[in-house]
Amino acid sequence: MLDLTTIDPARPVLIHGPTASGKSALALRIARAQGGVIVNADALQVYRGWPLLSAQPDAADRAAAPHALYGHLPHDAAYSAGDWLRDVAPLLAGPERPIIVGGTGLYFMALTEGLADIPPTPAEVRQAGDALALDALIAALDAETRAGLDLQNRARVQRAWEVQRATGRSIRAWQAATPPPLLPVSEAAPLVLAPGVDWLNTRIEARFARMLAAGALEEARAMHPHWDPAQQSARTIGAKELIAHLDGEITLDTARTRAVIASRRYAKRQRTWARARLGRWRWLTPPESE
């Protein structure tokens, strides 16, 4: 267990880790012991509509410590790392020490390394990108941009295409003009949770069972009239699976199995990303997961 006396109470805390690894519990423990406001750094927990499936803090947790940037957006809103950075900036200057927790690596990179000030993408450009196949998006990019992208990651490829189409300037050129970060890693207490894989996989399955028991299916039923798979909030793991069940396409057991598999795959991608990008952070392995 993390010795909290090793965390400087005057420094902002950063907590990254794979889904279901216990990030929120650690943030709450630090907030209770040292004070501070828990700030969301998860791209799906910013939305209303899916509080259970996106694992937002419940009422008891919110009563135990201040929380910010959870469920503050409607389900159909577009939201970028730049939007999140603008929302988090006043919290960095606020009266309470921020404890920033989540699994969206791009948010942490924007915060600690800076983010290019790229203009918002017009809706018509995004719609045009949505209509193109991945190969067509890739082909439209310049060689330098292609070389720096994971070409299997459609979201990243489409983002680069949209920037180029909307601004006439490559995303690499924008990134080269990145301003200084709001919070360099050297000025924070950066933590990475790295539990054992088997322990985490078991925990993922148990957590989804708890979500269902708490009313995740009813949550999906309430969102069903508003369902649009193109919305960012629709990426919440378990949402499309439960919607498919409600549409009679799959059984609830199949929906559960697919959601658990998707969560495990997502956790694997998060672990891979953290190993590649967060080497300077303090790595923690929960003792119970070893």
C-alpha positions, 0 to 999 in steps of 0.5 A: 500500500502506498505510504502517503507520507511520501506524497508531498501534500503541496504538490498536485497529484497525477494518477494514471492506470488501466481501467478497474485498477483502483485509481479512483479509490487511491485518489479518494484515499489521498484526498481524505488524508491530505485534502484536495479536489479529485479531478477527472482525467477520463474522456468518457466520465465527462459525460452524463448519461452513462455514470454506471458504465463509465464508472463515475464516482458514486454519491458516497465518494462525492460526499467524501471529497470534492470532485470536478469534471465528472458528468458535466457534459451532455451525452451528445457533446463533442469534447477534445483534449484541448477542451479538457485542458481549458476546463482543468486550468482554473482548477490548477490555480484554485484554492485546493490541491488537484488530484488528477485521476483517469485513464486517458493518456492524451489528457495527461500528455496535454497537461504535462507536455503541452498541447498545440492550440489547434482550432476546433474542427468544424462539424462538416469536416468531422462528418466528411471524415466519418464518411471516409474509409481508414485507407482514404484518410491515411492516403490523404495525409503527408508522409511525415504525418503518416510516419508519426501515427499509429495507422491502425488507430482510426481516431488518431488518423481521422484527427490528423486528417481533420486538422489538415482539411480544416486548417490547411496545415498538418497536425505535425506543424501545429504540434511543433508550435506547442506552448509550454505545459500547464503542469510539468511532471517535475512539479507534480507527484505522478503515480502509475498503477500497475496491477498484475494482469490476472488480478486485473482481468478478474477485477474487470469481470467482477466490476461489470457484474456489479454495474449490472447489479447496480442498474447498468441495463436500466441506464442503457434503456434510458439512453436507448432513445438517444443512442447514436454510435457516432457520439463520443459518449457511445464509446463507453465500454458496455454501452453498445453491447447493452444497446445491442441486447435491448435491440434483441440482437444478442443475449445479456450473457453475450453482452456481458462477455463482450463488454468484459473482453472489450474492457480487458483489451482496453486495459492492455492498450493502457498498460502498453501506452503507460510503459512507452510514455510514463517511464518518469512516473512513480510506478505502484503495484497494489500488493493484493494484485501481485 
